[in-house]
Amino acid sequence: MPMSGYEMWKQAGKKAAGSKQWAARTLSKQAWKCRNHLIEKWRIYRGDKVMITSGKDKGEVGVVKEVFRKENRMIIEGLNLVNKHVKKSRGKPGKKITMEAPVQYSNVNIVDPITGSPVRIAMKFLADGTKVRVSAGRLASGSVIPKSDIAMARRKPRSTTVGHWDTDWQEALRNTYNPAPPPEITEISYVPAPPPESAGMFGSFGR
Protein backbone atom coordinates (compact mmCIF):
# COMPACT_ATOMS: atom_id res chain seq x y z
CA MET A 1 0.00 0.00 0.00
CA PRO A 2 1.57 3.37 -0.97
CA MET A 3 2.29 5.88 1.80
CA SER A 4 0.31 9.07 2.10
CA GLY A 5 1.87 12.50 1.74
CA TYR A 6 1.96 13.00 5.50
CA GLU A 7 3.68 9.65 6.09
CA MET A 8 6.31 10.46 3.43
CA TRP A 9 6.94 13.87 5.02
CA LYS A 10 7.23 12.31 8.47
CA GLN A 11 9.68 9.63 7.27
CA ALA A 12 11.84 12.23 5.50
CA GLY A 13 11.97 14.32 8.67
CA LYS A 14 13.18 11.36 10.70
CA LYS A 15 16.01 10.66 8.25
CA ALA A 16 17.15 14.29 8.27
CA ALA A 17 16.99 14.66 12.04
CA GLY A 18 20.05 12.48 12.75
CA SER A 19 20.71 9.42 14.84
CA LYS A 20 19.21 10.59 18.14
CA GLN A 21 15.40 10.51 18.14
CA TRP A 22 12.91 10.79 20.99
CA ALA A 23 9.16 10.65 21.00
CA ALA A 24 7.41 14.01 20.80
CA ARG A 25 5.67 13.50 24.13
CA THR A 26 9.03 13.26 25.95
CA LEU A 27 10.47 16.50 24.50
CA SER A 28 10.24 19.88 26.18
CA LYS A 29 9.86 23.12 24.23
CA GLN A 30 13.61 23.76 24.18
CA ALA A 31 14.37 20.13 23.28
CA TRP A 32 11.94 20.32 20.36
CA LYS A 33 13.78 23.39 19.03
CA CYS A 34 17.23 21.77 19.01
CA ARG A 35 16.18 18.20 18.18
CA ASN A 36 17.98 18.42 14.81
CA HIS A 37 21.16 20.00 16.24
CA LEU A 38 22.03 17.76 19.18
CA ILE A 39 25.62 17.56 20.37
CA GLU A 40 26.86 14.07 19.58
CA LYS A 41 30.19 14.24 21.46
CA TRP A 42 29.24 15.50 24.91
CA ARG A 43 32.47 16.14 26.87
CA ILE A 44 31.30 18.09 29.93
CA TYR A 45 29.78 16.02 32.74
CA ARG A 46 28.34 16.50 36.19
CA GLY A 47 30.86 17.64 38.77
CA ASP A 48 33.15 19.40 36.26
CA LYS A 49 34.46 22.87 37.07
CA VAL A 50 33.47 25.19 34.23
CA MET A 51 33.50 28.89 33.34
CA ILE A 52 30.70 30.80 31.62
CA THR A 53 32.02 32.59 28.52
CA SER A 54 28.93 34.59 27.56
CA GLY A 55 25.99 36.28 29.26
CA LYS A 56 25.48 38.19 32.48
CA ASP A 57 27.70 35.80 34.46
CA LYS A 58 30.60 35.89 31.99
CA GLY A 59 33.86 34.89 33.66
CA GLU A 60 32.21 33.21 36.65
CA VAL A 61 33.33 29.72 37.67
CA GLY A 62 31.04 27.01 39.02
CA VAL A 63 30.40 23.29 39.19
CA VAL A 64 28.05 21.52 36.81
CA LYS A 65 25.04 20.37 38.78
CA GLU A 66 22.96 18.71 36.08
CA VAL A 67 23.06 18.25 32.31
CA PHE A 68 20.19 18.09 29.82
CA ARG A 69 21.45 16.33 26.71
CA LYS A 70 18.12 16.58 24.93
CA GLU A 71 18.33 20.40 25.21
CA ASN A 72 22.11 20.98 24.82
CA ARG A 73 22.04 22.78 28.17
CA MET A 74 23.26 22.35 31.76
CA ILE A 75 22.74 23.81 35.21
CA ILE A 76 25.74 25.33 37.00
CA GLU A 77 25.56 25.56 40.76
CA GLY A 78 25.09 29.15 41.99
CA LEU A 79 25.25 30.79 38.52
CA ASN A 80 22.74 32.21 36.04
CA LEU A 81 20.23 32.84 38.83
CA VAL A 82 16.69 33.90 37.96
CA ASN A 83 13.63 34.82 40.02
CA LYS A 84 10.58 32.64 39.73
CA HIS A 85 7.15 33.61 41.07
CA VAL A 86 5.20 30.75 42.61
CA LYS A 87 1.44 31.15 42.66
CA LYS A 88 -0.42 30.72 45.87
CA SER A 89 -2.23 27.47 46.37
CA ARG A 90 -4.61 26.05 48.93
CA GLY A 91 -3.16 26.88 52.33
CA LYS A 92 0.14 28.18 50.91
CA PRO A 93 0.83 31.84 50.08
CA GLY A 94 2.54 32.92 46.89
CA LYS A 95 6.26 33.69 46.99
CA LYS A 96 9.28 34.53 44.88
CA ILE A 97 12.18 32.07 44.76
CA THR A 98 15.66 32.25 43.24
CA MET A 99 16.87 29.30 41.19
CA GLU A 100 19.53 28.39 38.64
CA ALA A 101 18.52 28.60 34.99
CA PRO A 102 20.09 26.29 32.36
CA VAL A 103 23.10 27.53 30.39
CA GLN A 104 23.76 26.68 26.76
CA TYR A 105 26.54 24.15 26.15
CA SER A 106 28.31 26.48 23.70
CA ASN A 107 28.52 29.23 26.35
CA VAL A 108 30.55 27.08 28.76
CA ASN A 109 34.21 26.04 28.78
CA ILE A 110 35.87 23.65 31.17
CA VAL A 111 38.52 25.05 33.53
CA ASP A 112 42.10 23.79 33.24
CA PRO A 113 43.04 22.08 36.54
CA ILE A 114 46.55 23.66 36.49
CA THR A 115 46.24 27.10 34.86
CA GLY A 116 42.63 27.79 35.89
CA SER A 117 41.82 29.17 32.43
CA PRO A 118 38.87 28.25 30.22
CA VAL A 119 40.06 25.69 27.68
CA ARG A 120 38.71 23.29 25.10
CA ILE A 121 38.66 19.52 25.49
CA ALA A 122 40.46 16.95 23.37
CA MET A 123 40.44 13.17 23.66
CA LYS A 124 43.64 11.16 24.01
CA PHE A 125 44.66 7.55 24.58
CA LEU A 126 47.21 6.72 27.27
CA ALA A 127 49.88 4.05 26.98
CA ASP A 128 47.59 1.43 28.56
CA GLY A 129 44.78 2.23 26.09
CA THR A 130 42.64 4.31 28.48
CA LYS A 131 40.69 7.12 26.80
CA VAL A 132 40.93 10.38 28.78
CA ARG A 133 40.08 14.04 28.38
CA VAL A 134 42.96 16.49 27.86
CA SER A 135 42.88 20.29 27.99
CA ALA A 136 43.57 21.94 24.63
CA GLY A 137 43.88 25.51 23.40
CA ARG A 138 46.12 28.57 23.78
CA LEU A 139 45.86 28.73 27.58
CA ALA A 140 45.84 24.97 28.15
CA SER A 141 48.50 23.03 30.01
CA GLY A 142 47.75 19.76 28.23
CA SER A 143 46.98 17.98 31.49
CA VAL A 144 44.49 15.17 31.92
CA ILE A 145 41.01 16.20 33.13
CA PRO A 146 39.58 13.24 35.07
CA LYS A 147 35.88 12.61 35.51
CA SER A 148 34.38 13.42 38.89
CA ASP A 149 33.04 10.75 41.22
CA ILE A 150 29.49 11.93 40.52
CA ALA A 151 29.92 11.39 36.79
CA MET A 152 31.52 7.97 37.27
CA ALA A 153 28.69 6.69 39.48
CA ARG A 154 25.59 5.31 37.78
CA ARG A 155 22.31 7.03 38.57
CA LYS A 156 20.41 3.83 37.93
CA PRO A 157 22.21 0.72 39.24
CA ARG A 158 22.74 -2.03 36.73
CA SER A 159 20.30 -4.90 37.15
CA THR A 160 21.86 -8.23 38.13
CA THR A 161 18.74 -10.38 37.76
CA VAL A 162 18.42 -12.77 34.83
CA GLY A 163 15.68 -11.68 32.48
CA HIS A 164 13.69 -13.42 29.79
CA TRP A 165 16.03 -12.31 26.98
CA ASP A 166 19.30 -12.95 28.86
CA THR A 167 21.56 -15.82 27.83
CA ASP A 168 22.57 -18.27 30.55
CA TRP A 169 26.31 -18.55 31.15
CA GLN A 170 26.27 -22.31 30.51
CA GLU A 171 24.64 -21.69 27.14
CA ALA A 172 27.19 -18.98 26.34
CA LEU A 173 30.10 -21.35 27.01
CA ARG A 174 28.66 -24.18 24.92
CA ASN A 175 30.49 -24.80 21.66
CA THR A 176 27.95 -24.63 18.84
CA TYR A 177 30.32 -24.25 15.88
CA ASN A 178 31.68 -27.48 14.41
CA PRO A 179 33.09 -26.84 10.94
CA ALA A 180 32.99 -29.75 8.50
CA PRO A 181 36.25 -30.85 6.81
CA PRO A 182 36.73 -29.66 3.23
CA PRO A 183 35.77 -32.18 0.54
CA GLU A 184 38.58 -34.18 -1.02
CA ILE A 185 39.26 -33.72 -4.76
CA THR A 186 39.31 -37.18 -6.39
CA GLU A 187 39.58 -36.29 -10.07
CA ILE A 188 39.70 -33.27 -12.30
CA SER A 189 36.44 -32.90 -14.20
CA TYR A 190 37.37 -29.71 -16.05
CA VAL A 191 38.65 -30.14 -19.61
CA PRO A 192 39.63 -26.92 -21.38
CA ALA A 193 38.13 -26.37 -24.84
CA PRO A 194 40.49 -26.29 -27.84
CA PRO A 195 41.43 -22.83 -29.08
CA PRO A 196 39.45 -21.59 -32.10
CA GLU A 197 41.05 -21.62 -35.55
CA SER A 198 42.63 -18.31 -36.46
CA ALA A 199 40.66 -16.46 -39.16
CA GLY A 200 41.95 -13.93 -41.59
CA MET A 201 41.72 -10.20 -41.26
CA PHE A 202 38.13 -10.16 -42.52
CA GLY A 203 37.16 -13.61 -41.17
CA SER A 204 34.44 -15.30 -43.18
CA PHE A 205 33.18 -12.13 -44.81
CA GLY A 206 33.12 -12.11 -48.59
CA ARG A 207 32.86 -15.89 -49.01
NUFIDO-754937 format. One record per atom (N, C-alpha, C): residue in three letters; x, y negated, z negated. Coordinates in pm, whole numbers, padded with zeros to 5 digits, always signed. Layout:
BEGIN
ALAXYZ/...
// end
This chain:
BEGIN
MET+00085+00120+00000/MET+00000+00000+00000/MET+00089-00124+00000/PRO+00071-00218+00094/PRO+00157-00337+00097/PRO+00133-00426-00023/MET+00239-00499-00065/MET+00229-00588-00180/MET+00161-00718-00139/SER+00094-00779-00235/SER+00031-00907-00210/SER+00136-01018-00212/GLY+00094-01138-00175/GLY+00187-01250-00174/GLY+00240-01283-00312/TYR+00153-01272-00412/TYR+00196-01300-00550/TYR+00297-01197-00598/GLU+00275-01070-00567/GLU+00368-00965-00609/GLU+00503-00982-00541/MET+00504-01021-00413/MET+00631-01046-00343/MET+00704-01164-00405/TRP+00632-01270-00440/TRP+00694-01387-00502/TRP+00750-01352-00640/LYS+00678-01270-00714/LYS+00723-01231-00847/LYS+00848-01143-00839/GLN+00851-01050-00743/GLN+00968-00963-00727/GLN+01090-01043-00682/ALA+01072-01140-00594/ALA+01184-01223-00550/ALA+01238-01308-00663/GLY+01151-01355-00752/GLY+01197-01432-00867/GLY+01278-01350-00964/LYS+01242-01223-00981/LYS+01318-01136-01070/LYS+01457-01109-01015/LYS+01471-01092-00884/LYS+01601-01066-00825/LYS+01691-01188-00834/ALA+01633-01307-00823/ALA+01715-01429-00827/ALA+01749-01472-00967/ALA+01678-01419-01068/ALA+01699-01466-01204/ALA+01827-01413-01265/GLY+01883-01303-01217/GLY+02005-01248-01275/GLY+01977-01117-01346/SER+02078-01074-01422/SER+02071-00942-01484/SER+01988-00943-01612/LYS+01991-01054-01686/LYS+01921-01059-01814/LYS+01777-01104-01791/GLN+01681-01021-01831/GLN+01540-01051-01814/GLN+01467-01018-01944/TRP+01377-01105-01984/TRP+01291-01079-02099/TRP+01147-01106-02057/ALA+01058-01044-02129/ALA+00916-01065-02100/ALA+00878-01209-02133/ALA+00779-01262-02062/ALA+00741-01401-02080/ALA+00687-01426-02220/ARG+00625-01328-02281/ARG+00567-01350-02413/ARG+00672-01359-02522/THR+00797-01318-02495/THR+00903-01326-02595/THR+00991-01449-02577/LEU+00965-01534-02478/LEU+01047-01650-02450/LEU+00985-01775-02508/SER+01069-01858-02571/SER+01024-01988-02618/SER+01026-02087-02502/LYS+00989-02211-02529/LYS+00986-02312-02423/LYS+01125-02340-02370/GLN+01224-02351-02461/GLN+01361-02376-02418/GLN+01419-02254-02345/ALA+01387-02134-02393/ALA+01437-02013-02328/ALA+01379-01998-02188/TRP+01255-02041-02169/TRP+01194-02032-02036/TRP+01261-02129-01939/LYS+01311-02242-01989/LYS+01378-02339-01903/LYS+01511-02286-01851/CYS+01587-02220-01939/CYS+01723-02177-01901/CYS+01730-02027-01874/ARG+01619-01965-01839/ARG+01618-01820-01818/ARG+01702-01781-01697/ASN+01720-01872-01600/ASN+01798-01842-01481/ASN+01942-01887-01492/HIS+01980-01947-01607/HIS+02116-02000-01624/HIS+02173-01953-01758/LEU+02154-01827-01791/LEU+02203-01776-01918/LEU+02354-01755-01912/ILE+02417-01774-02026/ILE+02562-01756-02037/ILE+02588-01607-02052/GLU+02659-01550-01956/GLU+02686-01407-01958/GLU+02798-01374-02057/LYS+02905-01451-02059/LYS+03019-01424-02146/LYS+03013-01517-02267/TRP+02941-01472-02368/TRP+02924-01550-02491/TRP+03046-01523-02581/ARG+03122-01630-02614/ARG+03247-01614-02687/ARG+03250-01688-02819/ILE+03140-01745-02862/ILE+03130-01809-02993/ILE+03026-01732-03074/TYR+03064-01689-03193/TYR+02978-01602-03274/TYR+02949-01667-03409/ARG+02865-01602-03484/ARG+02834-01650-03619/ARG+02959-01649-03706/GLY+02971-01753-03788/GLY+03086-01764-03877/GLY+03205-01834-03818/ASP+03202-01869-03688/ASP+03315-01940-03626/ASP+03313-02088-03666/LYS+03431-02145-03677/LYS+03446-02287-03707/LYS+03454-02362-03575/VAL+03358-02451-03551/VAL+03347-02519-03423/VAL+03340-02670-03444/MET+03360-02743-03333/MET+03350-02889-03334/MET+03253-02932-03226/ILE+03165-03027-03259/ILE+03070-03080-03162/ILE+03142-03184-03076/THR+03131-03171-02945/THR+03202-03259-02852/THR+03113-03364-02787/SER+02982-03362-02817/SER+02893-03459-02756/SER+02772-03479-02847/GLY+02716-03600-02845/GLY+02599-03628-02926/GLY+02630-03717-03045/LYS+02533-03729-03133/LYS+02548-03819-03248/LYS+02650-03768-03349/ASP+02673-03638-03354/ASP+02770-03580-03446/ASP+02900-03542-03375/LYS+02939-03619-03274/LYS+03060-03589-03199/LYS+03183-03597-03289/GLY+03266-03493-03284/GLY+03386-03489-03366/GLY+03369-03421-03500/GLU+03245-03387-03537/GLU+03221-03321-03665/GLU+03248-03172-03653/VAL+03297-03113-03763/VAL+03333-02972-03767/VAL+03239-02900-03861/GLY+03193-02783-03820/GLY+03104-02701-03902/GLY+03116-02555-03866/VAL+03040-02474-03937/VAL+03040-02329-03919/VAL+02911-02288-03851/VAL+02922-02200-03753/VAL+02805-02152-03681/VAL+02720-02067-03775/LYS+02596-02106-03789/LYS+02504-02037-03878/LYS+02422-01932-03807/GLU+02380-01963-03686/GLU+02296-01871-03608/GLU+02309-01906-03461/VAL+02298-01805-03376/VAL+02306-01825-03231/VAL+02176-01777-03167/PHE+02137-01844-03058/PHE+02019-01809-02982/PHE+02064-01786-02838/ARG+02091-01663-02804/ARG+02145-01633-02671/ARG+02041-01650-02562/LYS+01915-01637-02594/LYS+01812-01658-02493/LYS+01797-01805-02457/GLU+01849-01895-02543/GLU+01833-02040-02521/GLU+01965-02110-02495/ASN+02078-02039-02498/ASN+02211-02098-02482/ASN+02238-02204-02589/ARG+02188-02181-02709/ARG+02204-02278-02817/ARG+02244-02208-02945/MET+02285-02287-03045/MET+02326-02235-03176/MET+02298-02339-03282/ILE+02293-02293-03406/ILE+02274-02381-03521/ILE+02404-02388-03597/ILE+02451-02511-03626/ILE+02574-02533-03700/ILE+02536-02586-03838/GLU+02593-02526-03938/GLU+02556-02556-04076/GLU+02592-02700-04111/GLY+02490-02777-04152/GLY+02509-02915-04199/GLY+02524-03019-04090/LEU+02508-02984-03962/LEU+02525-03079-03852/LEU+02399-03084-03767/ASN+02389-03196-03692/ASN+02274-03221-03604/ASN+02143-03212-03684/LEU+02139-03287-03794/LEU+02023-03284-03883/LEU+01911-03369-03826/VAL+01789-03320-03839/VAL+01669-03390-03796/VAL+01566-03383-03907/ASN+01472-03479-03905/ASN+01363-03482-04002/ASN+01238-03418-03941/LYS+01178-03331-04017/LYS+01058-03264-03973/LYS+00946-03290-04073/HIS+00831-03331-04023/HIS+00715-03361-04107/HIS+00627-03236-04115/VAL+00603-03193-04236/VAL+00520-03075-04261/VAL+00381-03124-04302/LYS+00280-03075-04233/LYS+00144-03115-04266/LYS+00099-03055-04399/LYS+00011-03124-04461/LYS-00042-03072-04587/LYS-00136-02956-04559/SER-00136-02863-04649/SER-00223-02747-04637/SER-00305-02734-04765/ARG-00375-02624-04778/ARG-00461-02605-04893/ARG-00377-02592-05020/GLY-00389-02690-05107/GLY-00316-02688-05233/GLY-00174-02735-05225/LYS-00124-02773-05106/LYS+00014-02818-05091/LYS+00014-02953-05019/PRO+00079-03053-05075/PRO+00083-03184-05008/PRO+00180-03184-04892/GLY+00162-03278-04800/GLY+00254-03292-04689/GLY+00387-03350-04734/LYS+00494-03320-04661/LYS+00626-03369-04699/LYS+00715-03377-04576/LYS+00830-03439-04595/LYS+00928-03453-04488/LYS+01055-03378-04530/ILE+01100-03288-04445/ILE+01218-03207-04476/ILE+01327-03235-04373/THR+01450-03210-04412/THR+01566-03225-04324/THR+01620-03087-04290/MET+01642-03061-04162/MET+01687-02930-04119/MET+01784-02945-04002/GLU+01860-02837-03976/GLU+01953-02839-03864/GLU+01880-02806-03735/ALA+01908-02885-03632/ALA+01852-02860-03499/ALA+01955-02785-03415/PRO+01913-02703-03320/PRO+02009-02629-03236/PRO+02093-02724-03150/VAL+02215-02679-03122/VAL+02310-02753-03039/VAL+02338-02670-02914/GLN+02349-02737-02801/GLN+02376-02668-02676/GLN+02516-02605-02679/TYR+02527-02488-02617/TYR+02654-02415-02615/TYR+02765-02496-02547/SER+02729-02571-02443/SER+02831-02648-02370/SER+02880-02769-02447/ASN+02812-02808-02554/ASN+02852-02923-02635/ASN+02932-02882-02758/VAL+02984-02761-02760/VAL+03055-02708-02876/VAL+03184-02644-02829/ASN+03292-02670-02902/ASN+03421-02604-02878/ASN+03470-02544-03008/ILE+03535-02430-02998/ILE+03587-02365-03117/ILE+03712-02439-03164/VAL+03739-02435-03294/VAL+03852-02505-03353/VAL+03971-02410-03361/ASP+04088-02459-03317/ASP+04210-02379-03324/ASP+04247-02356-03471/PRO+04274-02233-03512/PRO+04304-02208-03654/PRO+04436-02270-03701/ILE+04525-02308-03609/ILE+04655-02366-03649/ILE+04656-02518-03630/THR+04619-02566-03513/THR+04624-02710-03486/THR+04499-02783-03534/GLY+04387-02714-03547/GLY+04263-02779-03589/GLY+04198-02862-03479/SER+04236-02841-03355/SER+04182-02917-03243/SER+04078-02834-03169/PRO+03984-02900-03102/PRO+03887-02825-03022/PRO+03954-02768-02898/VAL+03939-02639-02878/VAL+04006-02569-02768/VAL+03907-02478-02698/ARG+03948-02429-02583/ARG+03871-02329-02510/ARG+03913-02190-02554/ILE+03842-02090-02507/ILE+03866-01952-02549/ILE+03901-01869-02426/ALA+04006-01790-02440/ALA+04046-01695-02337/ALA+04054-01557-02400/MET+04037-01454-02318/MET+04044-01317-02366/MET+04179-01258-02328/LYS+04232-01175-02420/LYS+04364-01116-02401/LYS+04367-00978-02463/PHE+04448-00890-02406/PHE+04466-00755-02458/PHE+04600-00746-02529/LEU+04598-00691-02651/LEU+04721-00672-02727/LEU+04793-00547-02678/ALA+04908-00519-02741/ALA+04988-00405-02698/ALA+04916-00272-02722/ASP+04832-00267-02827/ASP+04759-00143-02856/ASP+04628-00132-02780/GLY+04600-00228-02690/GLY+04478-00223-02609/GLY+04359-00294-02670/THR+04375-00361-02784/THR+04264-00431-02848/THR+04237-00563-02775/LYS+04110-00589-02747/LYS+04069-00712-02680/LYS+04039-00818-02785/VAL+04107-00932-02778/VAL+04093-01038-02878/VAL+04069-01171-02808/ARG+04025-01268-02887/ARG+04008-01404-02838/ARG+04134-01485-02868/VAL+04175-01567-02771/VAL+04296-01649-02786/VAL+04259-01792-02751/SER+04313-01888-02828/SER+04288-02029-02799/SER+04363-02070-02673/ALA+04298-02150-02589/ALA+04357-02194-02463/ALA+04324-02341-02443/GLY+04409-02409-02367/GLY+04388-02551-02340/GLY+04511-02634-02374/ARG+04499-02767-02358/ARG+04612-02857-02378/ARG+04654-02865-02524/LEU+04557-02861-02615/LEU+04586-02873-02758/LEU+04586-02739-02829/ALA+04592-02631-02754/ALA+04584-02497-02815/ALA+04722-02448-02853/SER+04725-02365-02957/SER+04850-02303-03001/SER+04869-02163-02944/GLY+04766-02110-02878/GLY+04775-01976-02823/GLY+04761-01865-02925/SER+04712-01897-03044/SER+04698-01798-03149/SER+04570-01718-03132/VAL+04565-01605-03198/VAL+04449-01517-03192/VAL+04340-01572-03283/ILE+04217-01573-03235/ILE+04101-01620-03313/ILE+04019-01497-03350/PRO+04031-01446-03471/PRO+03958-01324-03507/PRO+03811-01354-03532/LYS+03730-01250-03519/LYS+03588-01261-03551/LYS+03569-01264-03702/SER+03468-01335-03746/SER+03438-01342-03889/SER+03372-01213-03935/ASP+03368-01195-04067/ASP+03304-01075-04122/ASP+03155-01071-04092/ILE+03093-01189-04082/ILE+02949-01193-04052/ILE+02923-01143-03910/ALA+03011-01182-03817/ALA+02992-01139-03679/ALA+03023-00992-03661/MET+03116-00938-03740/MET+03152-00797-03727/MET+03045-00705-03785/ALA+02972-00753-03886/ALA+02869-00669-03948/ALA+02745-00663-03858/ARG+02681-00550-03856/ARG+02559-00531-03778/ARG+02439-00580-03857/ARG+02354-00658-03791/ARG+02231-00703-03857/ARG+02137-00585-03882/LYS+02127-00500-03783/LYS+02041-00383-03793/LYS+02130-00261-03802/PRO+02131-00189-03913/PRO+02221-00072-03924/PRO+02187+00034-03821/ARG+02292+00099-03773/ARG+02274+00203-03673/ARG+02204+00325-03734/SER+02106+00376-03665/SER+02030+00490-03715/SER+02113+00617-03704/THR+02111+00697-03810/THR+02186+00823-03813/THR+02095+00945-03799/THR+01966+00926-03789/THR+01874+01038-03776/THR+01872+01088-03632/VAL+01847+01216-03615/VAL+01842+01277-03483/VAL+01702+01258-03426/GLY+01695+01195-03311/GLY+01568+01168-03248/GLY+01531+01273-03145/HIS+01419+01247-03077/HIS+01369+01342-02979/HIS+01460+01349-02856/TRP+01520+01236-02818/TRP+01603+01231-02698/TRP+01752+01249-02728/ASP+01790+01276-02852/ASP+01930+01295-02886/ASP+01975+01438-02856/THR+02099+01450-02812/THR+02156+01582-02783/THR+02224+01637-02907/ASP+02195+01763-02940/ASP+02257+01827-03055/ASP+02406+01848-03029/TRP+02486+01846-03136/TRP+02631+01855-03115/TRP+02672+01994-03066/GLN+02596+02099-03104/GLN+02627+02231-03051/GLN+02601+02237-02901/GLU+02495+02170-02857/GLU+02464+02169-02714/GLU+02567+02087-02637/ALA+02619+01981-02701/ALA+02719+01898-02634/ALA+02851+01971-02617/LEU+02885+02062-02710/LEU+03010+02135-02701/LEU+03001+02259-02613/ARG+02883+02296-02574/ARG+02866+02418-02492/ARG+02917+02394-02351/ASN+02994+02490-02301/ASN+03049+02480-02166/ASN+02944+02525-02066/THR+02899+02432-01983/THR+02795+02463-01884/THR+02848+02460-01742/TYR+02975+02433-01725/TYR+03032+02425-01588/TYR+03124+02544-01567/ASN+03089+02630-01474/ASN+03168+02748-01441/ASN+03188+02752-01290/PRO+03294+02690-01241/PRO+03309+02684-01094/PRO+03336+02821-01034/ALA+03279+02848-00920/ALA+03299+02975-00850/ALA+03430+02970-00773/PRO+03500+03085-00757/PRO+03625+03085-00681/PRO+03599+03057-00534/PRO+03694+02996-00466/PRO+03673+02966-00323/PRO+03666+03093-00240/PRO+03588+03096-00136/PRO+03577+03218-00054/PRO+03707+03248+00020/GLU+03737+03377+00033/GLU+03858+03418+00102/GLU+03834+03420+00254/ILE+03935+03376+00329/ILE+03926+03372+00476/ILE+03979+03505+00530/THR+03892+03585+00588/THR+03931+03718+00639/THR+03982+03712+00782/GLU+03916+03637+00867/GLU+03958+03629+01007/GLU+03923+03492+01062/ILE+03992+03456+01167/ILE+03970+03327+01230/ILE+03865+03345+01339/SER+03753+03277+01324/SER+03644+03290+01420/SER+03642+03177+01522/TYR+03737+03085+01513/TYR+03737+02971+01605/TYR+03833+03001+01719/VAL+03783+02994+01841/VAL+03865+03014+01961/VAL+03857+02887+02043/PRO+03970+02819+02063/PRO+03963+02692+02138/PRO+03928+02717+02284/ALA+03853+02628+02344/ALA+03813+02637+02484/ALA+03930+02602+02573/PRO+03939+02662+02691/PRO+04049+02629+02784/PRO+04037+02486+02833/PRO+04150+02422+02860/PRO+04143+02283+02908/PRO+04079+02276+03045/PRO+04009+02172+03077/PRO+03945+02159+03210/PRO+04049+02138+03319/GLU+04014+02181+03443/GLU+04105+02162+03555/GLU+04116+02015+03588/SER+04240+01973+03618/SER+04263+01831+03646/SER+04204+01796+03782/ALA+04126+01692+03790/ALA+04066+01646+03916/ALA+04150+01534+03974/GLY+04123+01501+04095/GLY+04195+01393+04159/GLY+04155+01259+04103/MET+04201+01155+04174/MET+04172+01020+04126/MET+04022+00994+04130/PHE+03956+01042+04238/PHE+03813+01016+04252/PHE+03729+01137+04213/GLY+03791+01246+04160/GLY+03716+01361+04117/GLY+03647+01430+04231/SER+03521+01458+04215/SER+03444+01530+04318/SER+03367+01435+04408/PHE+03391+01305+04397/PHE+03318+01213+04481/PHE+03366+01224+04627/GLY+03279+01210+04717/GLY+03312+01211+04859/GLY+03316+01349+04921/ARG+03288+01454+04844/ARG+03286+01589+04901/ARG+03150+01620+04959/
// end
